[in-house]
Amino acid sequence: MSATEPRFPLRRYSIHAGLVAGALLLAGVGVAFANDIAWPDGNKVTALLKARLPKTEITKVDCARIGGLCEVVAGSNLFYVDASARYLVIGRVYDMESRQDLTAARLLELNPAMLLGGA
C-alpha cells in the first residue's frame, strides 16, 4: 500500500449503499410520521380527480391502504395519487418489510382473469 492510498479504500458501490440506506431511513421516518397524521379523505381526493381527469371514470379511491398515497382504481387500471391529487404515480409499490409487490397483488384482486390470461 502506498502512502497516498487510503487505509480503507472506498469501493464505488459504498456511496450508493449509503444513499440507499439514507433513503430507507427517511422512508421509515416518513412512515412513522404518516401513522401520526390523519388519512386523506377519499371523497375529497375523488372530487379533485374528477376535476383534473374529467374523462377518466374513477371506480374507487382508497387512501387507507398505503400510507401517504391514495390508491385509485379506474376500470381495470390502478394508479396512485397524493392527498392533494396533484401528483399521480403510475407504477409498482413494493412493501419493503414484507417484500411484496402490493400493486401486483391488488391488480390480481381486481382482475383475477389476468392470472389466467398471463398463463
C-alpha positions in Angstrom: 0.0 0.0 0.0 1.4 3.4 -1.0 1.4 6.5 1.2 -1.3 8.1 -1.0 -3.7 5.3 -0.8 -6.4 5.4 1.9 -6.0 2.9 4.6 -9.6 1.6 4.0 -10.2 2.2 0.3 -13.8 3.1 -0.6 -15.5 1.0 -3.2 -17.6 2.5 -5.9 -20.8 0.9 -4.5 -20.3 2.2 -1.0 -21.6 5.6 -1.9 -24.7 4.0 -3.5 -25.2 1.8 -0.4 -25.1 4.9 1.8 -27.6 6.7 -0.4 -29.9 3.7 -0.3 -29.5 3.3 3.5 -30.3 7.1 3.9 -33.4 6.8 1.7 -34.7 3.8 3.7 -34.1 5.7 6.9 -36.0 8.7 5.6 -38.8 6.4 4.4 -39.1 4.8 7.8 -39.3 8.2 9.4 -41.9 9.2 6.9 -44.0 6.1 7.7 -43.7 6.8 11.4 -44.8 10.3 10.8 -47.6 9.2 8.5 -49.0 7.0 11.2 -49.4 10.1 13.4 -51.4 12.1 10.9 -55.0 11.8 9.7 -55.5 9.8 6.5 -56.6 11.9 3.5 -60.3 12.0 2.7 -61.1 9.6 -0.2 -64.2 11.7 -1.2 -62.2 14.9 -1.4 -59.5 13.1 -3.5 -62.2 11.7 -5.8 -63.7 15.1 -6.3 -60.2 16.5 -7.1 -59.5 13.7 -9.6 -62.8 14.2 -11.3 -62.0 17.8 -11.8 -58.4 17.0 -13.1 -59.3 13.9 -15.1 -62.8 14.5 -16.3 -62.7 11.8 -18.9 -61.5 9.1 -16.5 -64.1 7.1 -14.8 -62.9 6.7 -11.2 -64.2 3.4 -9.8 -62.7 3.7 -6.3 -60.3 5.7 -4.2 -58.8 4.2 -1.1 -56.5 6.4 1.0 -56.0 4.0 3.9 -54.4 1.1 2.0 -50.9 2.5 1.6 -49.5 5.2 3.9 -49.2 8.6 2.3 -50.7 7.5 -1.0 -54.3 7.1 -2.2 -54.9 4.1 -4.4 -57.1 4.9 -7.4 -59.0 2.2 -9.4 -60.2 3.4 -12.7 -61.8 0.5 -14.5 -59.1 -2.1 -14.7 -56.4 0.4 -14.2 -54.6 1.1 -10.9 -52.6 4.2 -10.0 -51.7 6.3 -7.0 -52.0 10.0 -6.1 -51.1 12.1 -3.1 -53.8 13.6 -0.9 -54.0 16.8 -3.0 -54.4 14.7 -6.2 -51.6 16.9 -7.6 -49.1 14.1 -8.1 -50.1 11.0 -9.9 -47.9 7.9 -9.8 -48.2 5.0 -12.3 -46.0 2.1 -11.3 -45.3 -0.6 -8.7 -45.5 -0.1 -5.0 -43.4 -2.6 -3.0 -43.6 -3.2 0.7 -40.0 -3.4 1.7 -40.8 -5.1 5.0 -42.9 -8.0 3.7 -41.0 -7.9 0.3 -44.3 -8.0 -1.6 -45.4 -6.2 -4.8 -48.5 -4.6 -3.5 -49.5 -3.3 -6.9 -49.4 -6.8 -8.5 -51.4 -8.3 -5.6 -54.0 -5.6 -5.9 -54.3 -5.9 -9.7 -54.9 -9.7 -9.3 -57.6 -8.9 -6.7 -59.3 -6.5 -9.2 -58.8 -8.6 -12.3 -58.4 -12.3 -11.5 -58.7 -13.1 -15.2 -55.2 -11.6 -15.6 -53.7 -14.6 -13.9 -55.4 -16.9 -16.4 -54.6 -14.7 -19.3 -51.0 -14.5 -18.5 -50.5 -18.2 -18.0 
